[in-house]
Amino acid sequence: MGAIQVENTHVKRSSSMSFALRWKHENLRLVTLTALASFALTFMFFMLLYGTATKSVSLVINGEEKTVQTKQWVLSKLLEEQAIPVDEYDRVSADLDTQIKNGDQFAIDHTQPVLVTADGETKTLYTTGKTVASALEDLNIFVGEVDKVIPAIDSELLAGTDIQIIRVTKQIEEQTVPVAFETVTQDDANLLKGKEQVVQEGKEGSKLVQTEKVFEDGQLVAQSVVGESIVEESVNKVIAIGVKNPVVALSAAPEGGEFIPDDGGPVQYNKVLNNVTLTAYTAGAESTGKSPGDEGYGITASGTTVTEGRTIAVDKSVIPLGWWVYIEGIGYRRAEDTGGAVKGNKIDVYFESESYANKFGVKRGYTVYVIGPKKPATD
């Protein structure tokens, strides 16, 4: 009997403890949920209170600052409230979804579009600059010291203004150029009047010329000489002009008489030729059409061999072949040759050097005394 009583007592106490535990567990969860709900409501209350609280905010718009009072809690809402437009190219110091706190400061700079042409490209850029200079600085566009800016760099930047930057470069080029020689004349008392003689051949000099070339966007637009220096001096050509009066003793008769040459005593002549034209020739192909080795090369019309200082070509109707003449300023010569271009009062004087014959050129106004078949004796 005693054992049975103990079992009954144990069953009753176990039931009571289970109920208590269940009650405690359920109430603990309820308490926890109630606490969380209270915390959430409190947080929302404070957030609502914070969001609707009046805040003092500083706005710097295009450099001008003003302080506004607002209950807005997001920057974008504040800008809408203040009717401050902002587009995608404007510059704002914070993201538009930034939450506002009391005492915050925000800068808003409005930009304007500008069409910039530089370095071969044209782009639309957005700037806060108010002048061309400040816009270029704002856009980090370098302008060289000699570059050109259109409009002027100190111009006010208006709506629709286009800016053009012309890159200017300068180059110095050096070139050696010839310097022409001058021809000068000088009187020569030992040369007969009307005669000329080259005393000194001319020679070109040279100089170094520095030229500055100006390029705009790679195109040459101007060039000017900025410096010159002589590398080699030129040498003047000097020509002697005869001023000597000829000493001639002539008879009154036009044919026959006597003259006094430069290098001797009186000489009898058969006739005198005035205003004679002198030219020069050689035995070469340029004058005769023959070259060394050709048949008849160097042989005159009279059968002699051409000799410098003796042979001349004449019009044999004026001066007979084989006769000696005296040419003022040149001396005695013998008529040994003829030529197709030698007509009338014209004499072709033979020289060995082709270059000298070319340099001899054409000389006019000479007096020639026709002596005869025998050369006068000279002292």
Solvent accessible surface area in square Angstrom, and as a share of the most:
residue,aa,sasa,rsa
1,M,178,0.80
2,G,48,0.46
3,A,75,0.58
4,I,104,0.53
5,Q,116,0.52
6,V,106,0.61
7,E,118,0.53
8,N,88,0.45
9,T,77,0.45
10,H,128,0.57
11,V,101,0.58
12,K,152,0.64
13,R,166,0.61
14,S,56,0.36
15,S,74,0.47
16,S,73,0.47
17,M,124,0.55
18,S,47,0.30
19,F,130,0.54
20,A,55,0.42
21,L,117,0.58
22,R,137,0.50
23,W,152,0.53
24,K,134,0.57
25,H,120,0.53
26,E,99,0.44
27,N,45,0.23
28,L,113,0.56
29,R,151,0.55
30,L,110,0.55
31,V,91,0.52
32,T,65,0.38
33,L,104,0.52
34,T,77,0.45
35,A,60,0.46
36,L,108,0.54
37,A,51,0.39
38,S,56,0.36
39,F,144,0.60
40,A,46,0.35
41,L,119,0.59
42,T,65,0.38
43,F,114,0.47
44,M,125,0.56
45,F,119,0.49
46,F,116,0.48
47,M,90,0.40
48,L,121,0.60
49,L,95,0.47
50,Y,94,0.36
51,G,14,0.13
52,T,71,0.41
53,A,44,0.34
54,T,79,0.46
55,K,5,0.02
56,S,36,0.23
57,V,0,0.00
58,S,17,0.11
59,L,0,0.00
60,V,31,0.18
61,I,35,0.18
62,N,70,0.36
63,G,62,0.59
64,E,135,0.60
65,E,108,0.49
66,K,86,0.37
67,T,87,0.50
68,V,15,0.08
69,Q,110,0.49
70,T,4,0.03
71,K,120,0.51
72,Q,57,0.25
73,W,124,0.43
74,V,23,0.13
75,L,0,0.00
76,S,34,0.22
77,K,103,0.44
78,L,0,0.00
79,L,7,0.03
80,E,124,0.56
81,E,84,0.38
82,Q,48,0.21
83,A,85,0.66
84,I,17,0.09
85,P,103,0.65
86,V,46,0.26
87,D,85,0.44
88,E,147,0.66
89,Y,99,0.38
90,D,20,0.10
91,R,98,0.36
92,V,38,0.22
93,S,75,0.48
94,A,30,0.23
95,D,104,0.54
96,L,81,0.40
97,D,111,0.57
98,T,45,0.26
99,Q,103,0.46
100,I,0,0.00
101,K,122,0.52
102,N,106,0.54
103,G,60,0.57
104,D,28,0.14
105,Q,109,0.48
106,F,9,0.04
107,A,35,0.27
108,I,0,0.00
109,D,47,0.25
110,H,49,0.22
111,T,22,0.13
112,Q,43,0.19
113,P,75,0.47
114,V,4,0.02
115,L,72,0.36
116,V,8,0.05
117,T,48,0.28
118,A,15,0.11
119,D,95,0.49
120,G,81,0.78
121,E,99,0.45
122,T,78,0.45
123,K,110,0.47
124,T,73,0.43
125,L,51,0.25
126,Y,64,0.24
127,T,0,0.00
128,T,38,0.22
129,G,6,0.06
130,K,126,0.53
131,T,49,0.28
132,V,0,0.00
133,A,41,0.32
134,S,43,0.27
135,A,0,0.00
136,L,4,0.02
137,E,136,0.61
138,D,43,0.22
139,L,33,0.17
140,N,139,0.71
141,I,36,0.18
142,F,155,0.64
143,V,38,0.22
144,G,16,0.15
145,E,179,0.80
146,V,71,0.41
147,D,25,0.13
148,K,99,0.42
149,V,22,0.13
150,I,89,0.45
151,P,44,0.28
152,A,58,0.45
153,I,79,0.40
154,D,116,0.60
155,S,32,0.20
156,E,119,0.53
157,L,10,0.05
158,L,107,0.53
159,A,97,0.75
160,G,67,0.65
161,T,25,0.15
162,D,82,0.42
163,I,2,0.01
164,Q,74,0.33
165,I,3,0.01
166,I,22,0.11
167,R,50,0.18
168,V,13,0.07
169,T,75,0.43
170,K,110,0.47
171,Q,94,0.42
172,I,94,0.48
173,E,78,0.35
174,E,102,0.46
175,Q,121,0.54
176,T,81,0.47
177,V,38,0.22
178,P,91,0.57
179,V,39,0.22
180,A,78,0.61
181,F,74,0.31
182,E,118,0.53
183,T,75,0.43
184,V,58,0.33
185,T,89,0.52
186,Q,89,0.39
187,D,110,0.57
188,D,39,0.20
189,A,74,0.57
190,N,134,0.69
191,L,23,0.11
192,L,8,0.04
193,K,112,0.47
194,G,64,0.61
195,K,8,0.03
196,E,98,0.44
197,Q,100,0.45
198,V,58,0.33
199,V,82,0.47
200,Q,76,0.34
201,E,81,0.37
202,G,20,0.19
203,K,112,0.47
204,E,95,0.43
205,G,6,0.05
206,S,20,0.13
207,K,47,0.20
208,L,51,0.25
209,V,17,0.10
210,Q,62,0.27
211,T,26,0.15
212,E,42,0.19
213,K,41,0.18
214,V,25,0.14
215,F,38,0.16
216,E,35,0.16
217,D,78,0.40
218,G,59,0.57
219,Q,128,0.57
220,L,88,0.44
221,V,79,0.45
222,A,51,0.40
223,Q,108,0.48
224,S,61,0.39
225,V,86,0.49
226,V,81,0.47
227,G,21,0.21
228,E,104,0.47
229,S,58,0.37
230,I,98,0.50
231,V,92,0.53
232,E,81,0.36
233,E,127,0.57
234,S,36,0.23
235,V,58,0.33
236,N,59,0.30
237,K,49,0.21
238,V,22,0.12
239,I,28,0.14
240,A,1,0.00
241,I,50,0.25
242,G,4,0.04
243,V,57,0.33
244,K,72,0.30
245,N,93,0.48
246,P,64,0.40
247,V,100,0.57
248,V,49,0.28
249,A,45,0.35
250,L,87,0.43
251,S,57,0.37
252,A,114,0.88
253,A,53,0.41
254,P,110,0.69
255,E,109,0.49
256,G,22,0.22
257,G,13,0.12
258,E,58,0.26
259,F,1,0.00
260,I,66,0.33
261,P,8,0.05
262,D,92,0.48
263,D,84,0.43
264,G,28,0.27
265,G,33,0.32
266,P,85,0.53
267,V,15,0.09
268,Q,114,0.51
269,Y,10,0.04
270,N,70,0.36
271,K,46,0.20
272,V,35,0.20
273,L,18,0.09
274,N,88,0.45
275,N,118,0.60
276,V,0,0.00
277,T,30,0.18
278,L,0,0.00
279,T,21,0.12
280,A,22,0.17
281,Y,18,0.07
282,T,6,0.04
283,A,10,0.08
284,G,15,0.15
285,A,58,0.45
286,E,120,0.54
287,S,56,0.36
288,T,64,0.37
289,G,60,0.58
290,K,78,0.33
291,S,48,0.31
292,P,104,0.66
293,G,83,0.80
294,D,68,0.35
295,E,165,0.74
296,G,29,0.28
297,Y,75,0.28
298,G,15,0.14
299,I,89,0.45
300,T,8,0.05
301,A,62,0.48
302,S,51,0.33
303,G,53,0.51
304,T,38,0.22
305,T,82,0.48
306,V,20,0.12
307,T,57,0.33
308,E,78,0.35
309,G,38,0.37
310,R,76,0.28
311,T,0,0.00
312,I,0,0.00
313,A,3,0.02
314,V,2,0.01
315,D,25,0.13
316,K,131,0.55
317,S,96,0.62
318,V,28,0.16
319,I,3,0.02
320,P,50,0.31
321,L,60,0.30
322,G,14,0.14
323,W,60,0.21
324,W,32,0.11
325,V,0,0.00
326,Y,11,0.04
327,I,0,0.00
328,E,14,0.06
329,G,44,0.42
330,I,49,0.25
331,G,15,0.14
332,Y,19,0.07
333,R,31,0.11
334,R,63,0.23
335,A,0,0.00
336,E,0,0.00
337,D,19,0.10
338,T,51,0.30
339,G,30,0.29
340,G,73,0.70
341,A,76,0.59
342,V,7,0.04
343,K,137,0.58
344,G,31,0.30
345,N,62,0.32
346,K,52,0.22
347,I,2,0.01
348,D,22,0.12
349,V,0,0.00
350,Y,14,0.05
351,F,22,0.09
352,E,124,0.56
353,S,50,0.32
354,E,80,0.36
355,S,81,0.52
356,Y,97,0.37
357,A,11,0.08
358,N,93,0.48
359,K,110,0.46
360,F,20,0.08
361,G,34,0.33
362,V,80,0.46
363,K,54,0.23
364,R,168,0.61
365,G,44,0.42
366,Y,11,0.04
367,T,27,0.16
368,V,0,0.00
369,Y,5,0.02
370,V,0,0.00
371,I,24,0.12
372,G,6,0.06
373,P,95,0.60
374,K,166,0.71
375,K,90,0.38
376,P,25,0.16
377,A,104,0.81
378,T,71,0.41
379,D,166,0.86
